[in-house]
Amino acid sequence: SSDLTQDPAVSVALGQTVTITCQGDTLRGNYASWYQQKPGQAPVLVIYGKDNRPSGIPDRFSGSRSGNTASLTISGAQAEDEADYYCHSRDNSGRHVYVFGAGTKVTVL
Amino acid sequence: QVQLQESGPGLVKPSQTLSLTCTVSGASIIIGGDYWSWIRQHPGKGLEWIGNIYYTGSADYNPSLKSRVSMSVDTSKGQFSLTVDSLTVADTAVYYCARLRPGSYYYYDVWGQGAAVTVSS
């Protein structure tokens, strides 16, 4: 299966740590990438590969993978981190076919 | 700085064909081994991968949309395009173009601002 499963919503107190997970069989052989999307804006890449951050992404964002689960952790969440977060990966068919998770809404309290 | 810009009609009628174009600036469509992608987002919903195209014209599509979509590339203009046939109201969405970096990892590092498309009579 190429489906990626995410929790619909999580909340975190300001300055605390939150971890968002993404589950799917395809993650056993492919790394996930993670995107942050704020209302009315295009998605922004925050993590890719094992744990790589594009230039300009704060180091409070980190990624990991274990088995069929990829995780995005925000350590010391800030108010500006409130957004939808989507995981993404390549399908495990070997073709260039890709899939997104349904997204997790992160609320910073 | 690489930038992508979608263009196309904001309103189309059911059963008609949607054509969108993405113009790439600050980078070559040919150099780098990158793929060029279309992704859409229905109102209030998540992201849906539509397909990718390589500069050679080789394309892959979402199996759920494959019968109605096609992509093309014009390397001389630095553009790639999306066509969606037999439109229904369910195709109402914001359509994004993005650059897919392949290799050991796969990720979209540059996105267009999105083109809102409404399918309505």
Chai-1 contact restraints between the chains, C-beta under 6 A:
chainA,res_idxA,chainB,res_idxB,connection_type,confidence,min_distance_angstrom,max_distance_angstrom,comment,restraint_id
A,Y31,B,Y105,contact,1.0,0.0,6.0,A-B,restraint_1
A,S33,B,Y107,contact,1.0,0.0,6.0,A-B,restraint_2
A,A42,B,W111,contact,1.0,0.0,6.0,A-B,restraint_3
A,A42,B,Q113,contact,1.0,0.0,6.0,A-B,restraint_4
A,A42,B,G114,contact,1.0,0.0,6.0,A-B,restraint_5
A,P43,B,W111,contact,1.0,0.0,6.0,A-B,restraint_6
A,L45,B,Y107,contact,1.0,0.0,6.0,A-B,restraint_7
A,L45,B,D109,contact,1.0,0.0,6.0,A-B,restraint_8
A,Y48,B,Y105,contact,1.0,0.0,6.0,A-B,restraint_9
A,Y48,B,Y107,contact,1.0,0.0,6.0,A-B,restraint_10
A,G49,B,Y105,contact,1.0,0.0,6.0,A-B,restraint_11
A,Y86,B,L47,contact,1.0,0.0,6.0,A-B,restraint_12
A,R90,B,Y106,contact,1.0,0.0,6.0,A-B,restraint_13
A,R95,B,D60,contact,1.0,0.0,6.0,A-B,restraint_14
A,H96,B,N52,contact,1.0,0.0,6.0,A-B,restraint_15
A,H96,B,D60,contact,1.0,0.0,6.0,A-B,restraint_16
A,V97,B,D60,contact,1.0,0.0,6.0,A-B,restraint_17
A,Y98,B,W49,contact,1.0,0.0,6.0,A-B,restraint_18
A,F100,B,L47,contact,1.0,0.0,6.0,A-B,restraint_19
A,F100,B,W49,contact,1.0,0.0,6.0,A-B,restraint_20
A,A102,B,G46,contact,1.0,0.0,6.0,A-B,restraint_21
A,G103,B,G46,contact,1.0,0.0,6.0,A-B,restraint_22
